[in-house]
Amino acid sequence: MGILEKIAEIEREISRTQKNKATEYHLGLLKAKLAKYRAQLLEPSKSAGAKGEGFDVMKSGDARVALIGFPSVGKSTFLSLMTKTESEAASYEFTTLTCIPGVIEYKGANIQLLDLPGIIEGAAQGKGRGRQVIAVARTADVVIMMLDATKGDVQRELLEKELESVGIRLNRPKPNIYFKPKKGGGLSYNSTVPLTQCSEKLVQLILHEYKIFNAEVLFREDCSPDDFIDVIVGNRVYMPCLYVYNKVDQISIEEVDRLAHRPNSVVISCGMKLNLDYLLEQLWEYLALICIYTKKRGERPDFGDPIIMRRAASVKHVCHRIHRTLASQFKYALVWGTSTKYSPQRVGLTHIMEHEDVIQIVKK
């Protein structure tokens, strides 16, 4: 019995098992087995086949955005509209067969946009070029899930299921569980909140499935067995996702309104170039980028070439971005902008910068 058959068998068992108090241990064990088999499925095969066309693209720019979706939803058209890269677009499926990078220039930042080949159902099991597409998506800062507005919610559910099965968790925070395997001493289990979904016995059963008999476990929030399995496996990626519904010019205004009011969703039309500027604004928010301008003593700030940083970046991060030795020679900095009480304010290395602040660094 191959791994795929074992996975299918466990999924069938889970779907036909009723969820109640009596079956929670059985379900927890099944989920642990399922996660283990899926991890084996994603491991690269030992025998190296013939080398094909390179798929992954070197990371460049200030942030990376992966564009995923089913074939013929308008990903290539979107890439051509947003960047200077021409991606072949046609009315037949699977026009794009490899990863095509482009660069969005927005607010002084260079955002790398990757047009990935269309995902098909069963991509997580390696159908199509599913595994490679998903591997590249794991390296992105934000996922744009391109959906066909005329197809309803079917595509979204299928794609979420594919990404979920390979350990990509969309728009979800990391579970607040402390877990550390030990050499001996058995299981040390604790929680700071009342738990309604996990018990010590269930945690022990799941750990035994992974052949872990000595560990420290501390639940800091009420998490499900799935969350605990994610923490044990440890290779899960938690990333923001923007659901982009294309082709809204082909559906009713009521349906457009319904889709636009869904959380983390934006409606656009690549054919009629509708709402693309709002999508860029949302993307900037999801990437959590800020612009910081530098200033030399006695001169005006340089507004032409901002330093692009992540939100909550400190003065120390700015120093490292300018030059790696600058932080060691740092005396103080003068900052103008919304992060200060008055302008200019003299600050140290730990001061947190905000969008469009101006900084002047004084060395020892």
VOGUVO-776615 format. One line per field, with one value per residue (C-alpha): residue number from 1; residue in one letter; x, y, z. Coordinates in Angstrom, 2 decimals, always signed. Layout:
N
n: c(NUM;...)
res: c(A;...)
c1: c(X;...)
c2: c(Y;...)
c3: c(Z;...)
This chain:
364
n: c(1;2;3;4;5;6;7;8;9;10;11;12;13;14;15;16;17;18;19;20;21;22;23;24;25;26;27;28;29;30;31;32;33;34;35;36;37;38;39;40;41;42;43;44;45;46;47;48;49;50;51;52;53;54;55;56;57;58;59;60;61;62;63;64;65;66;67;68;69;70;71;72;73;74;75;76;77;78;79;80;81;82;83;84;85;86;87;88;89;90;91;92;93;94;95;96;97;98;99;100;101;102;103;104;105;106;107;108;109;110;111;112;113;114;115;116;117;118;119;120;121;122;123;124;125;126;127;128;129;130;131;132;133;134;135;136;137;138;139;140;141;142;143;144;145;146;147;148;149;150;151;152;153;154;155;156;157;158;159;160;161;162;163;164;165;166;167;168;169;170;171;172;173;174;175;176;177;178;179;180;181;182;183;184;185;186;187;188;189;190;191;192;193;194;195;196;197;198;199;200;201;202;203;204;205;206;207;208;209;210;211;212;213;214;215;216;217;218;219;220;221;222;223;224;225;226;227;228;229;230;231;232;233;234;235;236;237;238;239;240;241;242;243;244;245;246;247;248;249;250;251;252;253;254;255;256;257;258;259;260;261;262;263;264;265;266;267;268;269;270;271;272;273;274;275;276;277;278;279;280;281;282;283;284;285;286;287;288;289;290;291;292;293;294;295;296;297;298;299;300;301;302;303;304;305;306;307;308;309;310;311;312;313;314;315;316;317;318;319;320;321;322;323;324;325;326;327;328;329;330;331;332;333;334;335;336;337;338;339;340;341;342;343;344;345;346;347;348;349;350;351;352;353;354;355;356;357;358;359;360;361;362;363;364)
res: c(M;G;I;L;E;K;I;A;E;I;E;R;E;I;S;R;T;Q;K;N;K;A;T;E;Y;H;L;G;L;L;K;A;K;L;A;K;Y;R;A;Q;L;L;E;P;S;K;S;A;G;A;K;G;E;G;F;D;V;M;K;S;G;D;A;R;V;A;L;I;G;F;P;S;V;G;K;S;T;F;L;S;L;M;T;K;T;E;S;E;A;A;S;Y;E;F;T;T;L;T;C;I;P;G;V;I;E;Y;K;G;A;N;I;Q;L;L;D;L;P;G;I;I;E;G;A;A;Q;G;K;G;R;G;R;Q;V;I;A;V;A;R;T;A;D;V;V;I;M;M;L;D;A;T;K;G;D;V;Q;R;E;L;L;E;K;E;L;E;S;V;G;I;R;L;N;R;P;K;P;N;I;Y;F;K;P;K;K;G;G;G;L;S;Y;N;S;T;V;P;L;T;Q;C;S;E;K;L;V;Q;L;I;L;H;E;Y;K;I;F;N;A;E;V;L;F;R;E;D;C;S;P;D;D;F;I;D;V;I;V;G;N;R;V;Y;M;P;C;L;Y;V;Y;N;K;V;D;Q;I;S;I;E;E;V;D;R;L;A;H;R;P;N;S;V;V;I;S;C;G;M;K;L;N;L;D;Y;L;L;E;Q;L;W;E;Y;L;A;L;I;C;I;Y;T;K;K;R;G;E;R;P;D;F;G;D;P;I;I;M;R;R;A;A;S;V;K;H;V;C;H;R;I;H;R;T;L;A;S;Q;F;K;Y;A;L;V;W;G;T;S;T;K;Y;S;P;Q;R;V;G;L;T;H;I;M;E;H;E;D;V;I;Q;I;V;K;K)
c1: c(+0.00;+1.58;+1.59;-1.19;-3.45;-2.70;-3.53;-6.80;-7.71;-7.12;-9.08;-12.02;-11.81;-11.81;-14.79;-16.93;-16.03;-18.53;-17.03;-17.83;-16.12;-15.74;-13.97;-11.66;-8.63;-9.20;-9.50;-6.41;-4.36;-5.67;-4.73;-1.23;-0.79;-2.13;+0.34;+3.20;+2.34;+1.91;+5.36;+6.82;+5.05;+6.68;+10.21;+12.24;+12.72;+16.12;+16.72;+17.56;+15.82;+16.92;+17.43;+14.56;+14.07;+14.96;+11.86;+12.72;+13.68;+16.30;+14.76;+15.22;+13.68;+12.15;+9.44;+8.21;+4.62;+3.46;+0.57;-1.28;-4.56;-6.17;-5.33;-6.93;-7.98;-5.91;-2.59;-0.41;-2.56;-2.28;+1.53;+1.75;-0.46;+1.37;+4.98;+7.13;+7.36;+5.37;+3.89;+2.26;-1.53;-3.98;-7.51;-6.34;-5.28;-1.64;-0.21;+2.38;+4.55;+7.33;+7.78;+7.84;+9.12;+8.21;+8.81;+6.07;+7.49;+5.31;+6.08;+9.80;+9.76;+10.57;+8.12;+8.95;+5.82;+6.01;+3.52;+3.31;+1.79;-1.88;-2.52;-4.81;-6.70;-4.30;-1.31;-0.13;+0.24;+2.46;-0.06;+0.84;+3.79;+1.93;+4.77;+7.19;+4.52;+3.74;+7.45;+7.96;+4.78;+6.28;+9.17;+6.86;+5.97;+2.36;+0.24;-2.17;-4.80;-6.26;-9.84;-12.39;-15.38;-17.70;-16.92;-18.25;-16.35;-15.36;-11.85;-11.07;-12.03;-10.01;-6.89;-7.07;-7.30;-4.24;-2.16;-3.38;-2.24;+1.35;+1.67;+0.84;-1.53;-3.27;-4.24;-3.71;-1.38;+1.15;-0.30;+0.91;+2.23;+5.67;+7.07;+10.54;+11.61;+13.85;+16.31;+14.35;+11.87;+8.64;+5.97;+5.69;+2.26;+0.81;-1.61;-2.21;-5.80;-8.73;-8.50;-11.66;-10.13;-6.99;-6.34;-3.14;-4.05;-4.63;-1.33;+0.47;-1.12;-0.14;+3.45;+3.70;+2.66;+5.79;+7.86;+8.34;+8.11;+9.93;+8.92;+7.82;+4.43;+2.83;-0.47;-0.79;-4.11;-6.99;-5.61;-6.95;-5.12;-4.32;-2.50;-0.51;+0.48;+1.64;+3.88;+5.41;+6.07;+7.58;+7.81;+4.51;+4.46;+2.02;+1.49;-1.00;-3.13;-5.11;-8.02;-8.31;-11.50;-10.87;-13.43;-15.95;-17.19;-18.93;-21.07;-23.94;-23.28;-24.86;-22.36;-19.46;-20.65;-20.84;-17.31;-15.86;-17.18;-15.57;-12.52;-9.09;-10.76;-10.36;-12.41;-10.72;-11.04;-7.79;-9.67;-11.16;-8.31;-10.72;-9.65;-5.95;-4.76;-6.79;-5.26;-1.77;-2.72;-3.97;-0.84;+1.34;-0.63;-0.33;+3.42;+3.75;+6.38;+7.43;+9.57;+12.32;+14.18;+17.77;+19.25;+22.83;+23.80;+23.00;+21.24;+17.64;+16.28;+16.71;+13.08;+14.10;+15.59;+13.84;+15.03;+12.28;+11.90;+9.36;+6.91;+8.30;+11.88;+14.19;+17.00;+19.43;+17.78;+18.14;+21.86;+22.40;+20.63;+22.89;+26.17;+26.94;+29.54;+27.34;+25.61;+28.97;+29.98;+26.53;+26.34;+22.71;+20.14;+17.83;+14.36;+11.57;+8.11;+5.15;+7.26;+8.54;+6.91;+8.62;+10.74;+13.63;+13.94;+17.25;+16.87;+18.89;+19.21;+15.99;+13.66;+10.92;+10.57;+7.29;+6.27;+7.87;+10.09;+13.30;+16.51;+19.94;+22.55;+25.45;+28.56;+30.99)
c2: c(+0.00;+3.28;+6.57;+8.04;+5.06;+5.33;+9.07;+8.42;+5.64;+7.90;+10.78;+8.41;+7.18;+10.79;+11.77;+8.84;+9.17;+11.17;+14.02;+13.62;+13.12;+9.36;+9.66;+12.64;+10.42;+8.28;+11.42;+12.96;+9.85;+9.72;+13.40;+12.76;+9.80;+11.90;+14.74;+12.18;+10.62;+14.02;+15.06;+11.89;+12.71;+16.14;+14.85;+14.92;+11.51;+9.88;+9.00;+12.18;+12.22;+14.02;+17.72;+19.79;+23.50;+25.55;+26.47;+28.47;+32.10;+33.93;+36.20;+39.87;+43.24;+44.26;+41.58;+38.52;+37.83;+34.50;+34.52;+31.20;+29.98;+27.53;+27.64;+30.47;+32.79;+35.71;+35.42;+36.11;+39.08;+40.45;+40.09;+41.90;+44.76;+45.21;+44.78;+45.40;+41.63;+40.12;+36.75;+34.79;+34.90;+32.89;+31.53;+27.92;+26.31;+25.82;+28.68;+29.29;+26.21;+27.65;+30.37;+33.88;+36.73;+40.40;+43.51;+45.86;+49.33;+50.97;+53.75;+53.38;+49.63;+46.81;+43.96;+40.70;+39.10;+35.44;+34.13;+30.42;+27.78;+26.92;+24.52;+21.59;+19.46;+16.98;+19.34;+18.47;+14.84;+16.02;+16.26;+18.80;+20.80;+21.15;+20.34;+22.82;+25.54;+25.01;+24.90;+28.35;+29.67;+28.71;+31.18;+34.17;+36.92;+37.14;+34.86;+36.38;+33.74;+34.57;+33.34;+33.41;+35.43;+33.57;+30.19;+30.95;+29.67;+26.25;+27.31;+29.02;+25.94;+23.57;+25.78;+26.28;+22.51;+21.94;+24.54;+23.31;+19.75;+20.92;+22.99;+26.50;+28.18;+31.26;+34.31;+32.41;+33.22;+30.67;+28.51;+29.77;+26.42;+25.87;+22.46;+21.07;+17.40;+16.19;+13.33;+11.90;+12.65;+11.76;+14.24;+17.58;+18.97;+22.34;+25.03;+28.68;+28.67;+26.18;+23.71;+22.52;+20.69;+18.98;+16.86;+15.43;+11.92;+13.13;+15.11;+11.97;+9.78;+12.25;+12.45;+8.65;+8.53;+10.62;+8.37;+11.23;+10.05;+12.86;+16.46;+19.76;+21.02;+24.30;+25.51;+29.30;+29.33;+26.95;+25.12;+22.19;+18.84;+20.06;+23.09;+20.88;+18.55;+21.65;+22.64;+19.12;+18.93;+22.42;+23.10;+24.95;+28.36;+31.01;+33.72;+36.42;+35.75;+38.16;+36.59;+38.40;+37.80;+38.51;+38.88;+40.83;+42.55;+39.23;+38.91;+40.86;+43.94;+42.14;+39.29;+41.80;+43.48;+40.13;+39.13;+42.57;+42.42;+39.07;+39.28;+39.52;+39.85;+42.29;+42.33;+43.31;+42.99;+42.60;+42.84;+46.27;+47.32;+47.86;+48.35;+47.53;+50.60;+49.51;+46.03;+47.58;+49.55;+46.36;+44.46;+47.17;+46.78;+42.98;+43.14;+45.54;+47.68;+51.22;+53.86;+55.60;+58.60;+59.50;+62.95;+64.21;+66.97;+70.44;+69.02;+68.35;+64.76;+62.43;+61.72;+60.10;+56.89;+55.58;+52.65;+49.99;+48.21;+45.98;+47.50;+47.69;+48.12;+49.89;+52.42;+49.48;+47.72;+50.92;+51.11;+47.51;+48.23;+51.24;+49.53;+46.56;+48.49;+51.54;+50.21;+49.72;+53.36;+54.75;+57.71;+58.89;+59.61;+62.52;+61.48;+63.57;+62.03;+60.32;+58.01;+60.97;+63.29;+66.33;+66.89;+66.34;+63.98;+62.49;+58.70;+55.54;+52.21;+50.73;+53.49;+52.04;+53.79;+54.52;+55.04;+58.10;+59.01;+60.93;+59.87;+61.48;+59.21;+60.70;+58.54;+58.57)
c3: c(+0.00;-1.15;+0.78;-1.41;-0.67;+3.07;+3.01;+1.12;+3.59;+6.64;+5.04;+4.45;+8.06;+9.38;+7.18;+8.38;+12.09;+14.13;+16.15;+19.85;+23.23;+22.70;+19.33;+20.01;+20.82;+17.73;+15.52;+17.11;+16.31;+12.74;+12.21;+13.57;+11.15;+8.27;+8.98;+9.14;+5.76;+4.13;+5.39;+3.80;+0.55;+0.38;+0.96;-2.28;-3.86;-3.27;-6.94;-8.84;-12.20;-15.34;-14.78;-16.15;-16.57;-13.46;-11.51;-8.40;-8.86;-6.80;-4.17;-5.01;-4.16;-0.82;-0.62;-2.50;-3.55;-5.00;-7.45;-7.33;-8.76;-11.12;-14.85;-16.89;-14.04;-15.37;-13.49;-16.54;-17.61;-14.07;-14.12;-17.46;-16.17;-12.85;-14.00;-17.07;-17.60;-20.44;-19.43;-22.24;-21.85;-23.94;-23.65;-23.25;-19.96;-18.84;-20.93;-18.17;-17.59;-15.43;-12.79;-14.32;-12.11;-12.44;-10.31;-9.05;-8.39;-5.73;-3.21;-3.89;-3.13;-5.54;-4.89;-6.64;-8.12;-9.17;-11.72;-10.91;-13.21;-12.61;-9.73;-10.36;-7.86;-6.29;-6.60;-3.08;-4.20;-7.06;-9.91;-12.60;-11.28;-7.99;-5.60;-7.20;-7.30;-3.63;-2.67;-4.26;-2.59;+0.82;+0.26;-0.35;+2.14;+0.91;-1.29;-3.81;-4.54;-7.93;-8.29;-11.09;-9.81;-12.21;-10.57;-7.06;-4.00;-5.38;-6.44;-3.14;-1.09;-3.29;-3.23;+0.53;+0.96;-1.27;+0.60;+3.99;+3.21;+2.52;+5.66;+4.40;+6.86;+5.44;+7.54;+10.79;+13.70;+14.91;+17.73;+21.12;+22.35;+23.91;+22.93;+23.65;+23.36;+26.23;+26.81;+29.76;+32.52;+30.72;+29.69;+31.49;+30.52;+31.54;+30.35;+31.32;+30.01;+30.29;+27.36;+25.61;+22.60;+23.94;+27.03;+28.52;+27.30;+23.72;+23.74;+24.97;+22.25;+19.50;+20.83;+20.94;+17.28;+16.57;+18.91;+21.39;+25.02;+26.87;+26.30;+27.84;+26.59;+27.63;+26.09;+26.29;+24.37;+23.69;+20.63;+18.63;+18.11;+14.55;+15.96;+18.33;+15.44;+13.49;+16.41;+16.64;+12.88;+13.01;+9.26;+8.90;+7.21;+8.47;+5.89;+4.94;+1.86;-0.29;-2.19;-5.52;-7.53;-11.22;-14.05;-11.90;-15.09;-15.96;-12.77;-11.20;-9.03;-6.00;-6.37;-6.69;-3.49;-1.66;-2.72;-1.93;+1.65;+2.43;+4.73;+3.03;-0.41;-3.31;-6.53;-9.82;-13.57;-15.51;-18.82;-17.97;-15.57;-12.67;-9.01;-9.56;-7.59;-4.52;-4.80;-4.67;-1.52;+0.14;-0.90;+0.68;+3.95;+3.93;+3.28;+6.27;+4.53;+5.48;+3.73;+5.70;+4.27;+5.16;+5.73;+5.84;+8.26;+6.89;+3.79;+2.78;+3.16;+0.19;-0.77;-4.07;-2.69;+0.47;+2.58;+2.57;+5.92;+7.66;+10.14;+13.71;+12.42;+14.86;+14.28;+14.63;+11.65;+9.59;+10.51;+9.38;+6.09;+5.37;+6.39;+8.63;+10.70;+11.29;+14.44;+16.21;+15.47;+16.33;+18.76;+18.35;+15.64;+14.93;+13.72;+12.17;+11.71;+13.37;+15.57;+17.64;+20.18;+18.67;+15.55;+15.48;+18.43;+19.57;+19.78;+20.41;+18.59;+20.03;+18.76;+16.50;+13.14;+11.33;+7.69;+6.02;+8.98;+8.23;+10.01;+10.45;+12.01;+13.99;+14.45;+17.41)
